[in-house]
Amino acid sequence: MENTLSTKRQRALRELRTLLLLSGPIIAAQISQSTMGFIDTVMAGRVSSVDLAAVAMGSSIWHPVFLFMLGILMAVTPSVAQLHGAGAREEIGHHVRQALLLGGVLSLAIIPVLRHAGPVLAWMNVDPVAAPKTLAYLNGISWGMPAIAGFFVLRHFSEGLSCSKPSMMVGLLALPLNATTNYVLIYGKLGLPAMGGPGCGWATALTLWFMFLVMLVIVRRGIVYQASRLFGALPRPDWQEIVQILRLGLPIGLSLFVEASIFAVIALLIGSLGADIVAAHQICLSFATLVFMVPMSIASAISIRVGWALGHGDIPLAKRAGYTGIALNACIALCTSTLCFLFPEPVAAIYTDNPQVRQLAVSLLTLGALFQVSDAIQVSTSGALRGYKDTRVPMFLLIFAYWGIGLPIGYSLGLTTLWGAPMGARGFWIGLIAGLTCAAVLLSLRLVRVSRKFRRRSSGSNWNLPNPDPSMLSPQ
């Protein structure tokens, strides 16, 4: 019995080490990309409040649309991971070529949406002074949509092969380029006219093309990618494969869109409560988003490991990878939430020196501490379920948790007298905690059911896998 426990502990520790090695570069890549948005905000804010508002409003429009496209293309990771585990070399290249075609079509469809966002700005009651700059910002960033689609397909291809370092390298190289092009275009250097906030859009588009081209060179020349023969044939549409990508990716894209939209709706609902409350809410949300980069990156590593294990036919490893990753994310979230709960004042002080805003932010940050644990568990279980290629049911569970539980509770607590005196922004954060906790529980139950189903299938005659190629069986 003791030997069995020792063996299980050793396997769990090995899996923990693998997840950390795999997720480390992904975390660095995510943070570098988030830093680009921070640089845009700071530089635009130094021009004027109108330019800052233009960038903020433009981001609130293009980010949900981008996340929807990104979610669809995230289907590449578990698919490549399973094919990699099964040793299906040429199938990987074919799958990625179809994903590139799909990404190109989606990005071209997004471009006119961004360039003709005037009715959306009018519906959002955007300041007429800021609206033209917002449209100019969106026009600039729209030129980068094909590049970002191509970059993320190649990134997910690489990560599906358990190669996460290239995305980190590209992100770190792009960061100084983004800052430099922002400086040149926003402030009008090197003989160019000063564009103000809209310059951020053009700088981001140039940076996205740089990221795509560098990633393309890496994939073209990297030895580990050669077996997939990505460039071995012209990309002709395979509608059956594209439908499979959409079947797996659309629920992911809708889930990300639903999650992003609920935060946008909450921001609009509390807009009537005053500038100080809105600022405090934004501080708490900004900090939670920054902390969320870690569990989100580990969730990507979980998806890769689960997918690889399933492709290899190792069902116990898939289960172990999922639960080890969830436990890791829960532990990290407990640490960060404890620090946030104990020391909210220093966190708020980083963002503002306004005493009233800081006090309001502190009260929200204590709630945000509870928010982090549930958020880490739900994103971990989502990552594990993606590895199993189970995305449709989790999408409905998330919609129910966010819009059926979180938002109604938040609205009733924050703006109505149903439960007593309106709690304002605190009520909405309590609603978010309730919604995310519900999502974490429902997705965990779903993961248990799916993993048991795969375990039963592995012992029957329905589980048929290609004979693995030995050179493809271990993560890079």
Protein Blocks (a to p, Z undefined) as FASTA:
>chain_A
ZZmmmmmmmmmmmmmmmmmmmmmmmmmmmmmmmmmmmmmmmmmmmmpmmlmmmmmmmmmm
mmmmmmmmmmmmmmmmmmmmmmmmnopaklmmmmmmmmmmmmmmmmmmmmmmmmmmmmmm
mmnopafklmmmmmmmmmmmmmmmmmmmmmmmmmmmmmmnopaklmmmmmmmmmmmmmmm
mmmmmnopghiacebjmlmmmmmmmmmmmmmmmmmmmmmmmmklmmnommlpccdddfkl
mmmmmmmmmmmmmmmmmmmmmmmmmmmmmmmnojklmmmmmmmmmmmmmmmmmmmmmmmm
mmmmmmmmmmnopaklmmmmmmmmmmmmmmmmmmmmmmmmmmmmlmmmmmpccfklmmmm
mmmmmmmmmmmmmmmmmmmmmmmmmmnopaklmmmmmmmmmmmmmmmmmmmmmmmcknoc
cebjmlmmmmmmmmmmmmmmmmmmmmmmmmmmmmmmmmmmklccddddfklmpcZZ
